[in-house]
Amino acid sequence: MLFAKTLDRDEGKNLKIMPRSKDRMLQKLALYLWQEQSKSLSTNDLYDWFDDYLLTVNDLIINTQEDRNLLFTELHNASLLVRDDSHYRFSHTSFFEYFQARNIFE
């Protein structure tokens, strides 16, 4: 599976978001984008979404603002998101659709 291969490339890096958590987070982001009828978020909107998301999960350890910043950096650097100008989107429509479908079946 392409998603698993993408996560494998990050193996050995000292990442704070484990693959299962990243998968769940990207599912929720895809759902949010679908609900907003959008395919991208501005940097500020992604920050806001991420802060709201962090309030709903208990598998990410956040003790300091630095922890939060590291997690956010991983979200946009070590996931399937790309930045176009000042907006973030999934790197390919198929990833966006894949994570939307995962929301339906899980």
C-alpha positions in Angstrom: 0.0 0.0 0.0 1.4 3.4 -1.0 0.4 5.0 2.3 2.4 2.4 4.3 5.4 3.0 2.0 5.2 6.7 2.6 5.3 6.1 6.3 8.2 3.6 6.0 10.3 6.4 4.5 10.1 8.1 7.9 11.3 5.1 9.8 14.4 5.8 11.8 13.5 9.5 12.2 12.7 10.7 15.7 9.1 11.5 15.0 6.5 12.2 17.7 3.5 11.0 15.7 3.3 7.3 15.4 2.0 5.9 12.0 -1.3 4.8 13.5 -1.8 8.3 15.0 -0.8 9.9 11.8 -3.3 7.7 9.8 -6.1 8.7 12.2 -5.1 12.4 12.0 -5.1 12.4 8.2 -8.5 10.7 8.2 -9.9 13.4 10.4 -8.3 16.1 8.3 -9.8 14.6 5.1 -13.2 14.5 6.8 -12.9 18.1 7.9 -12.0 19.2 4.4 -14.9 17.3 2.9 -17.3 18.8 5.4 -16.0 22.3 4.6 -16.3 21.5 0.9 -12.7 22.4 0.4 -9.5 20.6 -0.8 -7.1 22.9 1.0 -6.6 25.0 4.2 -4.6 28.1 4.7 -1.7 27.8 7.1 -3.7 29.6 9.8 -6.8 27.4 9.3 -4.6 24.3 9.4 -3.1 25.5 12.8 -6.7 26.1 14.1 -7.8 22.6 12.9 -4.8 21.0 14.4 -5.3 22.7 17.8 -9.0 21.5 17.8 -7.9 18.0 16.8 -5.4 17.8 19.6 -8.2 18.4 22.1 -10.0 15.3 20.8 -7.1 12.7 21.0 -5.2 11.2 23.9 -2.4 9.3 22.1 -0.3 12.4 21.4 1.8 13.7 24.3 1.8 17.4 24.5 3.4 18.9 27.6 4.8 22.2 26.2 4.3 24.6 23.3 7.4 23.1 21.8 5.8 19.7 21.8 2.8 21.2 20.0 5.0 22.9 17.5 7.0 19.7 16.8 3.7 17.8 16.2 2.5 20.5 13.8 5.8 20.5 11.9 5.4 16.7 11.5 1.9 17.2 10.2 3.0 19.4 7.3 6.5 18.0 6.7 6.2 14.3 7.4 2.8 13.4 6.1 1.0 13.5 2.7 0.4 17.2 2.7 1.9 19.7 0.4 1.9 23.5 0.4 0.8 25.6 -2.5 1.5 29.2 -1.8 -0.1 29.6 1.6 -2.4 26.6 1.5 -2.0 23.0 2.5 -3.6 20.1 0.7 -3.2 16.4 0.3 -0.3 15.7 -2.2 -2.7 13.8 -4.5 -6.4 13.6 -4.8 -6.2 9.8 -4.3 -4.8 10.3 -0.8 -7.6 12.7 0.0 -10.2 10.2 -1.2 -8.5 7.3 0.5 -8.7 9.0 3.9 -12.2 10.1 3.3 -13.2 6.5 2.6 -11.3 5.3 5.7 -13.6 7.6 7.8 -16.6 5.8 6.4 -15.4 2.3 7.1 -13.9 2.8 10.5 
